[in-house]
Amino acid sequence: MCSVNDDGYEDGEQFMPKTEIAVTEAAICKKCANNKGNVILRGKDVYCKVCFLASSTHKFRATLGKSKIVRPTDSILIAHSGKAGSTALLHLIKAGMHESVHKRLIFKTTVLHIDEGAVNGETLEERKSRINAICEQTQNLEFQGYITSLDQSISESEPNIHTMESLEICSHGDKMLTDLLNTLSNYTTKQELLHKLRQRLFVLVAKKLGCNKVFVGDNATDLAIRILSNISVGRGAHLPFDVGFIDNRCPDIMILRPMRDFTRKELVYYLNFNNLQIIHSPELTTKKDQYVSIQKLTEKFVTDLDLNFCGTVSTVLRTGDKLYTEVGNNSDNPCILCNMPLDTTVFDTEISAIQATMFSRFVSLQGPQRKYNTNDVSKIKINEQNEENRRKNDNCCSCNDTGCCSSNKSVKLSYKDVEKYLCYGCRLIFQDANSLNMLPPFMVNAVRDKMCLENMRQEISEFLL
């Protein structure tokens, strides 16, 4: 049998060859050409310690500078998890504040640590020990730090925050958060929900502390994994916001990723050369099987592939940067969970994943003996419209002697009402939900407010007619 394929190549010849890993013994730095090499990047580029640290500083400063978004008058909230990205970010900012006058970083900086110990199964003693290590690290770098817990993101009230020196752990909402996660059927949706709650808490705390920008420590490897996993979980339209340098879905608070050009390997070298310690803490899928979630399986795929093909992470990341969607950040009706414009509205001439899901549900309910035709699609739309009209009639009210019953407390809600205000990716998180008790309180309250506003507009339009 001929081994030449349709493109004229022999088997495997057209694919990218494995990277030949260079050795640092007797290797000379390719930048200064004088010092002995200490670092190997991309499998072949050798750098000495001095040149590597100078290159890392330049890369960080260039990422901030080329966007021209960060101003000296800004107040920055730094999300510090204790991992490699946020630890290196704090050190680079501190070093930048001691540069010469024309290079100095002079914006105001505040550090925030989110305690996720309740989700990750840590005891109170383990959580206090980790927070104490975070506090010492922050104080050594002379930053003002605050602590809050992840359960603050699911409530409607203003989040409670404490200074790191107090070492106070707020565990009042731990049960509510864990109960919420336990209602989700798999770890993929749990990780997605935690990521969205974390982002929401960043914005809430930034507003409370008077910060207008948030720095997160997402590195190139993390973002390459997120690109592939986002597409897998139906968030392809959100890629520019989820992996780009700027996430401006919230008009008041920008989330920036100044470490996005650093790979995990570069961060390890940087921390070792500066004698910085990572503060380890378990995650939701720690010690779990690689197939436990889409995110963890994607992480193994990307990291394993990058070992032999060193351009994997950069290729995926740069490709993701070039992807563009027409979903913008200006919307009068954003998703109540991720704050992105809804991508669930389709026209009659379009075919969408939501329509495919609706048809699959319709077929499953009819049974195996039923024969189908093209008219069944229109029946699905009619049934959906009838259900929508029924809910509007149930929620409709009129003013009487006791006052208007359109207050957000009196509006009747079902999960279908909440689903209307969720984007496709967020719908998949709560796809098994059948009760409002399985949803975060802030989402339910947000839907009540929106429906009250819709009812009010409808009443006004009917009155004017």
C-alpha positions as CSV (number, residue, x, y, z in Angstrom):
1,M,0.0,0.0,0.0
2,C,1.3,3.5,-0.9
3,S,2.3,5.5,2.2
4,V,1.9,8.9,0.4
5,N,-1.2,10.7,1.5
6,D,-3.5,13.0,-0.6
7,D,-1.3,16.0,0.0
8,G,1.8,14.4,-1.4
9,Y,3.5,13.8,1.9
10,E,4.6,10.6,3.4
11,D,2.9,9.6,6.7
12,G,3.6,12.1,9.4
13,E,5.9,14.2,7.2
14,Q,3.5,17.2,7.0
15,F,3.2,17.5,10.8
16,M,5.2,19.8,13.0
17,P,8.4,17.9,14.1
18,K,9.1,17.4,17.8
19,T,11.2,20.0,19.5
20,E,14.7,19.0,20.1
21,I,15.5,20.1,23.7
22,A,18.8,21.9,24.0
23,V,21.1,21.4,27.0
24,T,22.5,24.2,29.1
25,E,25.8,22.6,29.8
26,A,28.4,24.7,28.1
27,A,25.7,26.7,26.4
28,I,26.0,30.4,26.0
29,C,23.2,33.0,26.5
30,K,21.9,33.9,23.0
31,K,21.1,37.4,24.1
32,C,24.4,38.7,25.7
33,A,26.6,35.9,24.2
34,N,28.9,36.1,27.2
35,N,27.3,34.4,30.3
36,K,26.6,30.7,30.7
37,G,23.0,29.7,30.0
38,N,20.6,29.1,33.0
39,V,17.3,28.9,31.2
40,I,15.9,27.1,28.2
41,L,12.8,28.5,26.6
42,R,10.9,27.1,23.6
43,G,13.2,24.1,23.7
44,K,16.1,25.8,22.0
45,D,16.6,29.4,23.3
46,V,19.2,29.6,26.0
47,Y,19.3,32.6,28.4
48,C,21.4,33.5,31.4
49,K,19.7,34.6,34.6
50,V,20.4,38.3,34.1
51,C,19.0,38.4,30.6
52,F,16.0,36.3,31.5
53,L,15.0,38.6,34.4
54,A,15.5,41.7,32.2
55,S,13.4,40.1,29.4
56,S,10.7,39.2,31.9
57,T,10.5,42.8,33.2
58,H,10.4,44.2,29.7
59,K,7.7,41.7,28.7
60,F,5.5,42.8,31.7
61,R,6.0,46.5,31.1
62,A,5.4,46.1,27.4
63,T,2.1,44.3,28.0
64,L,0.9,47.2,30.2
65,G,2.4,49.9,28.0
66,K,1.2,49.0,24.6
67,S,-2.5,49.1,25.5
68,K,-2.1,52.6,27.0
69,I,-5.0,51.8,29.4
70,V,-3.3,51.9,32.8
71,R,-2.9,55.5,34.0
72,P,-0.9,56.9,37.0
73,T,-4.2,58.0,38.5
74,D,-5.7,54.5,38.5
75,S,-6.5,52.5,41.5
76,I,-5.7,48.9,40.9
77,L,-7.1,45.8,42.7
78,I,-4.7,42.9,42.4
79,A,-6.3,39.4,42.7
80,H,-3.7,37.3,44.6
81,S,-4.4,33.6,44.9
82,G,-0.9,32.6,46.0
83,K,-0.3,30.8,42.7
84,A,2.7,31.5,40.4
85,G,1.0,34.1,38.2
86,S,-0.3,36.4,40.9
87,T,2.9,36.0,43.0
88,A,5.1,37.0,40.1
89,L,2.6,39.8,39.3
90,L,3.0,41.3,42.8
91,H,6.8,41.1,42.6
92,L,6.9,42.8,39.2
93,I,4.7,45.6,40.3
94,K,6.7,46.2,43.4
95,A,10.0,46.2,41.4
96,G,8.4,48.6,38.9
97,M,7.6,51.1,41.7
98,H,11.4,51.3,42.5
99,E,12.4,52.0,38.9
100,S,13.9,55.3,37.7
101,V,11.5,58.3,37.6
102,H,10.5,57.9,33.9
103,K,9.8,54.2,34.2
104,R,8.2,54.0,37.6
105,L,4.8,52.6,38.2
106,I,2.9,55.0,40.4
107,F,-0.7,53.8,40.4
108,K,-2.4,53.0,43.7
109,T,-2.3,49.2,44.4
110,T,-4.6,47.1,46.7
111,V,-4.4,43.3,47.1
112,L,-7.4,41.0,47.4
113,H,-7.3,37.4,48.4
114,I,-10.5,35.3,47.9
115,D,-10.9,32.5,50.4
116,E,-12.2,29.4,48.6
117,G,-11.4,26.9,51.3
118,A,-15.0,25.9,51.8
119,V,-15.3,24.8,48.2
120,N,-12.0,23.0,48.2
121,G,-12.6,21.0,51.4
122,E,-10.1,22.8,53.6
123,T,-10.5,22.9,57.4
124,L,-10.6,26.3,59.2
125,E,-7.1,25.7,60.5
126,E,-5.8,25.1,57.0
127,R,-7.6,28.2,55.7
128,K,-6.1,30.3,58.5
129,S,-2.6,28.9,57.8
130,R,-2.9,29.8,54.1
131,I,-4.3,33.2,54.7
132,N,-1.5,33.9,57.2
133,A,1.1,33.0,54.5
134,I,-0.7,35.2,52.0
135,C,-0.6,38.0,54.6
136,E,3.1,37.7,55.2
137,Q,3.9,37.7,51.5
138,T,1.8,40.8,50.9
139,Q,3.3,42.6,53.9
140,N,6.8,41.8,52.7
141,L,6.0,43.5,49.5
142,E,4.5,46.5,51.4
143,F,1.0,46.2,49.9
144,Q,-2.3,46.8,51.6
145,G,-4.3,43.6,51.5
146,Y,-7.9,42.5,52.1
147,I,-9.6,39.1,52.4
148,T,-13.1,38.0,51.4
149,S,-14.8,34.7,50.9
150,L,-16.3,33.3,47.7
151,D,-19.7,32.9,49.2
152,Q,-20.0,36.7,49.2
153,S,-20.5,36.6,45.4
154,I,-23.8,34.8,45.6
155,S,-25.6,37.2,47.8
156,E,-27.3,40.4,46.8
157,S,-25.8,42.6,49.5
158,E,-22.5,44.3,49.5
159,P,-19.6,41.9,50.1
160,N,-17.9,41.8,53.5
161,I,-14.2,42.3,53.3
162,H,-11.5,42.3,56.1
163,T,-7.9,43.4,56.2
164,M,-5.4,40.6,56.0
165,E,-3.9,41.5,59.4
166,S,-7.2,40.6,61.1
167,L,-6.9,37.0,59.7
168,E,-10.7,36.8,60.0
169,I,-12.5,34.0,58.1
170,C,-16.1,34.5,57.3
171,S,-17.7,31.1,57.1
172,H,-21.4,32.1,57.5
173,G,-22.2,31.5,53.8
174,D,-20.1,28.3,53.3
175,K,-23.1,26.0,53.5
176,M,-25.1,28.0,51.0
177,L,-22.2,28.0,48.5
178,T,-21.5,24.2,48.9
179,D,-25.2,23.4,48.6
180,L,-25.3,25.4,45.4
181,L,-22.3,23.5,43.9
182,N,-23.8,20.2,45.0
183,T,-26.9,20.8,42.9
184,L,-24.7,20.8,39.8
185,S,-24.3,17.4,38.2
186,N,-20.6,17.5,37.0
187,Y,-17.3,19.2,37.7
188,T,-17.3,21.0,34.3
189,T,-20.3,23.1,35.3
190,K,-19.0,23.5,38.8
191,Q,-15.7,25.0,37.6
192,E,-17.5,27.2,35.1
193,L,-19.8,28.5,37.9
194,L,-16.8,29.1,40.3
195,H,-15.0,31.1,37.6
196,K,-18.0,33.3,37.0
197,L,-18.6,33.9,40.7
198,R,-15.0,34.8,41.2
199,Q,-15.1,37.4,38.4
200,R,-18.3,38.8,39.8
201,L,-16.7,39.1,43.3
202,F,-13.7,40.9,41.8
203,V,-16.0,43.6,40.4
204,L,-18.0,43.9,43.6
205,V,-15.0,44.3,45.8
206,A,-13.3,46.7,43.4
207,K,-16.4,49.0,43.5
208,K,-16.5,48.9,47.3
209,L,-12.8,49.8,47.6
210,G,-13.0,52.5,44.9
211,C,-10.8,50.7,42.3
212,N,-11.4,51.1,38.6
213,K,-9.3,48.2,37.3
214,V,-8.5,44.6,38.4
215,F,-5.2,42.8,37.7
216,V,-5.4,39.0,37.5
217,G,-2.5,36.6,37.2
218,D,-3.7,34.5,34.2
219,N,-0.7,33.2,32.2
220,A,-0.4,32.1,28.6
221,T,-0.8,28.4,29.4
222,D,-4.0,29.0,31.5
223,L,-5.4,31.1,28.7
224,A,-4.6,28.6,26.0
225,I,-6.5,26.0,28.0
226,R,-9.4,28.3,28.5
227,I,-9.7,29.0,24.8
228,L,-10.2,25.3,24.0
229,S,-12.4,24.6,27.0
230,N,-14.5,27.7,26.4
231,I,-15.3,26.5,22.8
232,S,-16.1,23.1,24.2
233,V,-18.7,24.4,26.8
234,G,-20.4,26.8,24.4
235,R,-18.6,30.1,25.2
236,G,-16.9,30.6,21.9
237,A,-18.6,34.0,21.4
238,H,-17.0,35.2,24.7
239,L,-13.4,34.5,23.8
240,P,-12.3,38.1,23.3
241,F,-13.4,38.9,26.8
242,D,-12.4,35.7,28.6
243,V,-8.8,35.5,27.2
244,G,-8.0,38.9,25.9
245,F,-5.8,41.4,27.7
246,I,-8.9,43.6,28.5
247,D,-12.2,42.3,29.8
248,N,-14.5,45.3,29.8
249,R,-17.9,43.6,30.0
250,C,-18.5,45.7,33.1
251,P,-18.6,49.4,32.1
252,D,-17.2,50.6,35.4
253,I,-14.5,48.0,36.2
254,M,-11.9,46.6,33.7
255,I,-10.3,43.2,34.3
256,L,-6.7,43.2,32.9
257,R,-4.3,40.3,32.4
258,P,-0.8,41.7,32.4
259,M,0.8,38.2,32.8
260,R,-0.8,36.8,29.6
261,D,2.5,36.5,27.7
262,F,4.2,34.4,30.4
263,T,4.1,30.6,30.2
264,R,4.0,28.4,33.3
265,K,7.6,27.5,32.7
266,E,8.7,31.1,32.6
267,L,6.9,31.8,35.8
268,V,8.6,29.0,37.6
269,Y,12.0,30.3,36.5
270,Y,11.1,33.8,37.6
271,L,10.0,32.7,41.0
272,N,13.1,30.6,41.6
273,F,15.5,33.3,40.6
274,N,13.8,35.8,42.9
275,N,13.4,33.3,45.8
276,L,9.6,33.6,45.8
277,Q,7.4,30.9,47.2
278,I,4.1,29.7,45.8
279,I,1.4,29.3,48.4
280,H,-0.2,26.0,47.5
281,S,-3.9,25.3,48.1
282,P,-6.2,22.5,46.8
283,E,-8.6,23.1,44.0
284,L,-12.0,21.6,43.2
285,T,-10.5,18.9,41.0
286,T,-7.3,18.3,42.9
287,K,-6.4,14.6,43.0
288,K,-9.3,13.9,40.7
289,D,-9.1,11.9,37.5
290,Q,-8.1,13.7,34.3
291,Y,-11.5,12.9,32.8
292,V,-13.4,14.5,35.6
293,S,-14.1,17.7,33.7
294,I,-13.6,19.3,30.3
295,Q,-11.3,21.9,31.8
296,K,-9.0,19.3,33.4
297,L,-8.9,17.1,30.3
298,T,-8.1,20.2,28.1
299,E,-5.3,21.1,30.6
300,K,-3.7,17.7,30.3
301,F,-4.0,17.8,26.5
302,V,-2.4,21.2,26.1
303,T,0.4,20.7,28.7
304,D,1.3,17.2,27.4
305,L,1.4,18.5,23.8
306,D,3.5,21.5,24.8
307,L,6.2,19.2,26.2
308,N,7.1,17.9,22.7
309,F,5.9,20.8,20.6
310,C,6.9,24.0,22.4
311,G,4.9,26.2,20.1
312,T,1.6,24.8,21.2
313,V,0.6,27.3,23.9
314,S,1.7,30.4,21.8
315,T,-0.1,29.0,18.7
316,V,-3.4,28.4,20.5
317,L,-3.1,31.8,22.3
318,R,-2.3,33.8,19.2
319,T,-5.0,32.1,17.2
320,G,-7.5,32.9,20.0
321,D,-6.5,36.5,19.9
322,K,-7.4,36.7,16.2
323,L,-10.9,35.3,16.7
324,Y,-13.5,38.0,16.5
325,T,-17.3,37.8,17.1
326,E,-20.0,40.4,16.7
327,V,-21.0,40.0,20.3
328,G,-20.1,43.3,21.9
329,N,-20.0,44.6,25.5
330,N,-22.8,47.1,24.9
331,S,-26.1,45.5,25.7
332,D,-29.3,46.6,27.4
333,N,-30.0,43.0,28.4
334,P,-26.8,41.1,29.4
335,C,-26.6,37.7,30.9
336,I,-27.4,37.9,34.6
337,L,-24.5,35.6,35.5
338,C,-21.6,36.4,33.3
339,N,-22.7,39.9,32.2
340,M,-22.2,39.1,28.5
341,P,-24.8,40.0,25.8
342,L,-27.3,37.2,25.3
343,D,-26.4,34.9,22.4
344,T,-29.6,32.9,22.5
345,T,-31.8,35.0,20.2
346,V,-31.8,33.6,16.6
347,F,-33.8,34.4,13.5
348,D,-36.0,32.1,11.5
349,T,-33.3,31.6,8.9
350,E,-30.6,30.6,11.4
351,I,-29.7,27.2,12.8
352,S,-28.4,27.3,16.4
353,A,-27.4,24.9,19.1
354,I,-30.4,26.0,21.1
355,Q,-32.8,24.9,18.3
356,A,-31.0,21.6,18.1
357,T,-31.4,21.1,21.8
358,M,-35.1,22.0,21.7
359,F,-35.7,19.6,18.8
360,S,-33.9,16.8,20.7
361,R,-36.0,17.4,23.8
362,F,-39.1,17.4,21.6
363,V,-38.2,14.1,20.0
364,S,-37.3,12.5,23.3
365,L,-40.7,13.4,24.8
366,Q,-42.7,12.0,21.8
367,G,-41.3,8.5,22.1
368,P,-39.5,6.2,19.6
369,Q,-42.7,5.3,17.5
370,R,-43.4,8.8,16.4
371,K,-42.5,9.9,12.8
372,Y,-41.4,13.4,12.2
373,N,-41.5,16.0,9.4
374,T,-40.5,19.6,8.9
375,N,-43.7,20.9,10.4
376,D,-42.6,19.6,13.8
377,V,-40.0,22.5,14.0
378,S,-42.8,25.0,13.7
379,K,-44.8,23.2,16.4
380,I,-41.8,23.5,18.7
381,K,-41.8,27.3,18.1
382,I,-45.5,27.6,18.6
383,N,-45.3,25.6,21.9
384,E,-42.5,27.8,23.1
385,Q,-44.5,30.9,22.2
386,N,-47.6,29.7,23.9
387,E,-45.6,28.9,27.0
388,E,-44.1,32.4,26.9
389,N,-47.5,34.0,26.6
390,R,-48.9,31.9,29.5
391,R,-46.0,33.0,31.8
392,K,-46.6,36.7,30.8
393,N,-50.3,36.3,31.6
394,D,-49.5,34.7,35.0
395,N,-47.1,37.5,35.8
396,C,-49.4,40.3,34.6
397,C,-51.0,42.4,37.2
398,S,-53.0,45.6,37.6
399,C,-53.2,48.3,40.2
400,N,-56.0,48.1,42.8
401,D,-57.0,49.7,46.1
402,T,-54.1,48.1,47.9
403,G,-51.5,49.4,45.5
404,C,-49.6,47.9,42.6
405,C,-48.9,44.2,42.8
406,S,-46.0,44.6,40.3
407,S,-43.3,44.8,43.1
408,N,-40.5,42.4,42.6
409,K,-41.6,40.3,45.6
410,S,-45.0,39.5,44.1
411,V,-43.8,38.5,40.6
412,K,-44.2,34.8,40.0
413,L,-41.1,33.1,38.7
414,S,-40.1,29.7,37.4
415,Y,-36.7,28.5,36.1
416,K,-37.9,29.1,32.5
417,D,-38.2,32.8,33.4
418,V,-34.6,32.8,34.6
419,E,-33.4,30.9,31.6
420,K,-34.5,33.7,29.3
421,Y,-31.8,36.0,30.8
422,L,-28.9,33.5,30.6
423,C,-26.5,33.1,27.7
424,Y,-26.0,29.7,26.1
425,G,-22.9,28.8,28.2
426,C,-24.6,29.8,31.4
427,R,-27.7,27.8,30.5
428,L,-25.6,24.7,30.3
429,I,-24.3,25.3,33.9
430,F,-27.9,25.1,35.2
431,Q,-29.2,22.6,32.7
432,D,-30.3,20.3,35.4
433,A,-32.0,22.9,37.5
434,N,-35.8,22.7,37.9
435,S,-36.3,25.0,40.9
436,L,-35.4,28.5,41.9
437,N,-33.8,27.1,45.0
438,M,-31.0,25.7,42.9
439,L,-30.0,29.1,41.7
440,P,-27.9,31.9,43.4
441,P,-30.1,34.5,45.1
442,F,-28.6,37.4,43.1
443,M,-29.7,35.8,39.9
444,V,-33.3,35.3,41.0
445,N,-33.5,38.9,42.3
446,A,-32.1,40.2,39.1
447,V,-34.7,38.4,37.0
448,R,-37.5,39.7,39.3
449,D,-36.3,43.3,38.7
450,K,-36.1,42.8,35.0
451,M,-39.6,41.3,34.8
452,C,-41.0,44.1,36.9
453,L,-39.5,46.6,34.5
454,E,-40.9,44.7,31.5
455,N,-44.4,44.6,33.1
456,M,-44.2,48.3,33.8
457,R,-43.2,49.1,30.2
458,Q,-46.0,46.9,28.9
459,E,-48.6,48.7,31.2
460,I,-47.3,52.1,30.1
461,S,-47.5,51.2,26.4
462,E,-51.1,49.8,26.9
463,F,-52.1,52.9,28.7
464,L,-50.8,55.2,26.0
465,L,-52.6,53.2,23.4
